[in-house]
């Protein structure tokens, strides 16, 4: 009987993973993800002590397809290792589990929510590209806000009531500066998105009216409002802003801020001014009237003209200048040009008595009162000659 001894070599190949991965939901074009998908062997290493193998003749593939990034969570995916043909003609296969995490997709803060919206009331912040069913965390002006996303939504809106603490800390206006957002699902966080809320750039508006003695005044050829000595001028002006607030509303002239229209020169007249200077004020309280009382004894001069400017500034620093509002003194002779004087009965028109002269003076004063209330106060003197010729000085 013949016998033969055969040495049988039994190699046991064992593999394990040397990697775990973190991906972002939906980011299948990410370079790292594409590298992992294309090279499954990079995720595999042999167990320590296992025999060497011919890696070049070994096949590696993702079992049942590449890692899925459509859902957020922690997952396991197998890499199938197919060894070279052994002595029996069989290619042994082995599956190695690979763990990977899919974080929520990175949200986006809407540009429309941040671009030139700082300093405005009632503005919302919209966060898009959020994972349905996630919790979005928003930070703004040192405050943190959270809001749950519906299972069917991919965006969430933080309205002014949601952001109340931030608004309250900024006088009811949306703060400027950095804003961040992230999504969270089952303890997994997205990358943090950031944006910058920039100040709004719309200038305030100023409207004004000018009246003289309560009436629409005449203007000269240069557009200047005409007045006469003793007139009352009312300049009413209103400042408004899209923020609903102003920090400055003031009157200036001669390159300086004024607290009196006539610069505290009583020989010209008076006109106290209320200014808002660096004081946050709701624009339902920004209508003012300057009551300018011109001096009754203000002698006419062609240079008796005053120009004033109105300036408004909003909380974001936007400013507007309106003017020039310019008034010009006119001559009283133009106001009382040929007034209608009632006939005065006298004893002898060629030889007026003092009583007759006084009657004439009174009729002249009445005629002036018919032109403007208390027009007689504009008369400086009335000289009546014996033959009834009256000379009126204004």
ZAMARGU-4260 file (C-alpha; in steps of 0.2 Angstrom, whole numbers, plus 5000, padded with zeros to 4 digits):
<rodrens>
0) 5000/5000/5000 | 5007/5017/4995 | 5004/5032/5005 | 5009/5051/5003 | 5009/5065/5015
5) 5002/5082/5008 | 5004/5099/5017 | 4988/5108/5016 | 4989/5127/5019 | 4973/5135/5026
10) 4973/5154/5025 | 4960/5163/5034 | 4958/5181/5027 | 4949/5193/5038 | 4945/5211/5034
15) 4939/5226/5044 | 4936/5245/5041 | 4949/5258/5045 | 4937/5272/5041 | 4921/5280/5046
20) 4913/5295/5036 | 4904/5310/5039 | 4894/5317/5024 | 4881/5331/5021 | 4864/5327/5016
25) 4861/5328/4997 | 4880/5333/4993 | 4883/5319/4981 | 4895/5330/4971 | 4906/5333/4986
30) 4924/5328/4981 | 4926/5318/4997 | 4910/5308/4994 | 4914/5305/4976 | 4932/5298/4981
35) 4924/5287/4994 | 4911/5280/4981 | 4924/5277/4968 | 4937/5269/4979 | 4928/5257/4991
40) 4945/5248/4994 | 4951/5263/5003 | 4939/5260/5017 | 4946/5242/5019 | 4961/5235/5028
45) 4965/5217/5033 | 4964/5212/5051 | 4981/5212/5060 | 4989/5195/5059 | 4979/5190/5043
50) 4989/5184/5029 | 4994/5195/5015 | 4983/5195/4999 | 4985/5201/4981 | 4976/5217/4982
55) 4978/5220/4964 | 4968/5204/4960 | 4955/5208/4973 | 4938/5216/4969 | 4930/5229/4980
60) 4913/5236/4978 | 4899/5244/4988 | 4886/5231/4991 | 4869/5236/4985 | 4875/5253/4979
65) 4885/5268/4986 | 4881/5276/5003 | 4864/5285/5002 | 4864/5304/5006 | 4846/5307/5005
70) 4842/5305/5023 | 4850/5312/5039 | 4856/5299/5052 | 4869/5286/5056 | 4870/5272/5044
75) 4880/5256/5040 | 4885/5251/5022 | 4894/5235/5017 | 4909/5234/5006 | 4910/5217/4997
80) 4928/5210/4996 | 4930/5197/4983 | 4947/5188/4984 | 4957/5180/4970 | 4953/5163/4964
85) 4959/5150/4977 | 4966/5133/4974 | 4949/5126/4972 | 4944/5138/4959 | 4933/5148/4971
90) 4933/5167/4974 | 4929/5169/4992 | 4918/5185/4996 | 4917/5194/5012 | 4907/5209/5018
95) 4914/5223/5029 | 4902/5235/5037 | 4906/5253/5035 | 4898/5266/5046 | 4894/5284/5040
100) 4884/5299/5046 | 4874/5310/5036 | 4872/5328/5043 | 4858/5339/5039 | 4861/5350/5023
105) 4868/5367/5026 | 4854/5380/5027 | 4854/5396/5018 | 4849/5413/5025 | 4839/5423/5012
110) 4848/5438/5005 | 4831/5447/5004 | 4830/5445/5023 | 4847/5453/5026 | 4851/5465/5012
115) 4848/5483/5018 | 4835/5477/5031 | 4844/5482/5046 | 4836/5497/5055 | 4818/5493/5049
120) 4803/5487/5059 | 4793/5471/5056 | 4806/5462/5045 | 4807/5443/5045 | 4822/5432/5042
125) 4819/5417/5030 | 4830/5402/5031 | 4829/5391/5016 | 4837/5374/5011 | 4833/5367/5028
130) 4830/5348/5031 | 4811/5344/5033 | 4807/5340/5051 | 4823/5348/5058 | 4825/5361/5071
135) 4833/5377/5065 | 4843/5388/5077 | 4846/5406/5073 | 4858/5418/5082 | 4856/5437/5081
140) 4862/5451/5091 | 4868/5440/5105 | 4851/5431/5106 | 4847/5413/5101 | 4831/5408/5093
145) 4824/5390/5088 | 4810/5385/5077 | 4804/5368/5071 | 4802/5364/5053 | 4787/5355/5047
150) 4790/5338/5040 | 4785/5344/5022 | 4794/5361/5022 | 4811/5365/5016 | 4811/5383/5023
155) 4806/5392/5039 | 4802/5410/5043 | 4807/5419/5059 | 4795/5433/5060 | 4796/5449/5071
160) 4787/5441/5086 | 4799/5426/5085 | 4814/5438/5085 | 4806/5450/5099 | 4821/5450/5110
165) 4832/5456/5096 | 4820/5469/5091 | 4817/5475/5109 | 4836/5477/5111 | 4836/5488/5096
170) 4822/5500/5099 | 4810/5490/5089 | 4821/5489/5074 | 4829/5474/5066 | 4848/5474/5072
175) 4862/5475/5059 | 4877/5463/5059 | 4880/5445/5059 | 4866/5432/5059 | 4869/5413/5059
180) 4858/5398/5056 | 4860/5379/5058 | 4848/5364/5057 | 4848/5349/5069 | 4840/5332/5067
185) 4842/5319/5081 | 4857/5327/5088 | 4866/5329/5071 | 4870/5347/5066 | 4872/5355/5049
190) 4886/5367/5045 | 4883/5384/5051 | 4877/5397/5038 | 4881/5415/5041 | 4875/5431/5034
195) 4876/5450/5037 | 4861/5461/5040 | 4866/5477/5032 | 4858/5494/5036 | 4844/5501/5025
200) 4848/5515/5014 | 4832/5524/5011 | 4833/5543/5016 | 4820/5550/5026 | 4807/5563/5019
205) 4802/5580/5024 | 4787/5589/5018 | 4783/5607/5023 | 4770/5621/5021 | 4772/5640/5022
210) 4758/5652/5027 | 4758/5670/5030 | 4744/5676/5042 | 4736/5659/5039 | 4735/5661/5020
215) 4745/5655/5005 | 4758/5668/5003 | 4764/5676/4987 | 4781/5672/4980 | 4793/5684/4970
220) 4801/5679/4954 | 4815/5670/4964 | 4803/5659/4973 | 4804/5668/4989 | 4789/5669/5001
225) 4784/5687/5003 | 4779/5695/5019 | 4777/5712/5027 | 4783/5719/5043 | 4772/5713/5057
230) 4766/5697/5048 | 4765/5680/5056 | 4773/5667/5046 | 4769/5648/5050 | 4781/5635/5043
235) 4774/5618/5047 | 4785/5603/5043 | 4785/5584/5045 | 4799/5571/5045 | 4795/5553/5040
240) 4806/5538/5038 | 4803/5520/5033 | 4809/5514/5050 | 4795/5524/5058 | 4808/5534/5068
245) 4820/5549/5067 | 4835/5553/5077 | 4837/5571/5070 | 4825/5584/5064 | 4832/5601/5064
250) 4832/5618/5056 | 4848/5627/5051 | 4853/5643/5043 | 4870/5652/5040 | 4879/5635/5042
255) 4873/5633/5060 | 4858/5625/5069 | 4845/5637/5075 | 4834/5637/5090 | 4825/5653/5084
260) 4821/5657/5066 | 4828/5675/5067 | 4843/5669/5077 | 4838/5677/5093 | 4838/5694/5085
265) 4822/5702/5091 | 4824/5718/5080 | 4820/5706/5066 | 4807/5696/5075 | 4805/5680/5085
270) 4802/5662/5080 | 4806/5648/5093 | 4811/5631/5085 | 4810/5614/5092 | 4824/5603/5086
275) 4826/5584/5088 | 4845/5581/5090 | 4852/5564/5093 | 4836/5558/5101 | 4826/5543/5094
280) 4809/5549/5091 | 4794/5540/5083 | 4789/5549/5067 | 4771/5551/5073 | 4779/5564/5084
285) 4789/5573/5071 | 4777/5587/5065 | 4782/5605/5071 | 4776/5622/5067 | 4788/5637/5068
290) 4777/5653/5072 | 4788/5667/5065 | 4782/5684/5072 | 4790/5698/5062 | 4794/5714/5070
295) 4781/5727/5066 | 4794/5740/5066 | 4805/5731/5054 | 4811/5744/5041 | 4811/5737/5023
300) 4827/5734/5015 | 4830/5724/5000 | 4842/5713/5010 | 4829/5708/5022 | 4829/5690/5017
305) 4831/5674/5027 | 4834/5656/5021 | 4832/5640/5031 | 4836/5622/5029 | 4827/5607/5036
310) 4837/5591/5040 | 4831/5574/5045 | 4842/5558/5050 | 4835/5541/5053 | 4842/5528/5065
315) 4853/5520/5051 | 4862/5537/5048 | 4853/5541/5031 | 4850/5559/5030 | 4841/5572/5019
320) 4842/5591/5018 | 4827/5600/5012 | 4826/5619/5007 | 4830/5632/5005 | 4815/5639/5013
325) 4818/5658/5010 | 4807/5672/5015 | 4808/5690/5008 | 4802/5706/5016 | 4791/5716/5004
330) 4787/5735/5005 | 4771/5739/5014 | 4767/5751/5000 | 4764/5736/4989 | 4752/5729/5002
335) 4742/5745/5004 | 4743/5751/4986 | 4728/5763/4984 | 4716/5757/4998 | 4698/5761/4996
340) 4694/5775/5008 | 4676/5780/5013 | 4671/5798/5010 | 4673/5809/5026 | 4660/5823/5028
345) 4668/5840/5034 | 4662/5857/5035 | 4675/5865/5023 | 4686/5854/5012 | 4698/5868/5010
350) 4700/5872/5028 | 4699/5856/5039 | 4698/5857/5057 | 4707/5846/5069 | 4691/5836/5071
355) 4690/5834/5053 | 4708/5829/5051 | 4705/5816/5064 | 4690/5809/5055 | 4701/5807/5039
360) 4714/5798/5049 | 4702/5786/5056 | 4694/5782/5039 | 4712/5779/5032 | 4715/5767/5046
365) 4699/5758/5043 | 4704/5756/5025 | 4720/5748/5030 | 4711/5736/5042 | 4700/5730/5027
370) 4716/5724/5018 | 4723/5715/5033 | 4717/5713/5051 | 4724/5727/5061 | 4731/5735/5046
375) 4731/5751/5055 | 4745/5745/5066 | 4756/5745/5050 | 4754/5764/5049 | 4768/5774/5056
380) 4760/5791/5054 | 4746/5800/5045 | 4748/5819/5041 | 4733/5828/5035 | 4735/5845/5027
385) 4722/5859/5029 | 4716/5856/5012 | 4713/5838/5015 | 4728/5830/5007 | 4734/5815/5018
390) 4752/5808/5018 | 4753/5790/5025 | 4770/5784/5032 | 4771/5765/5034
</rodrens>
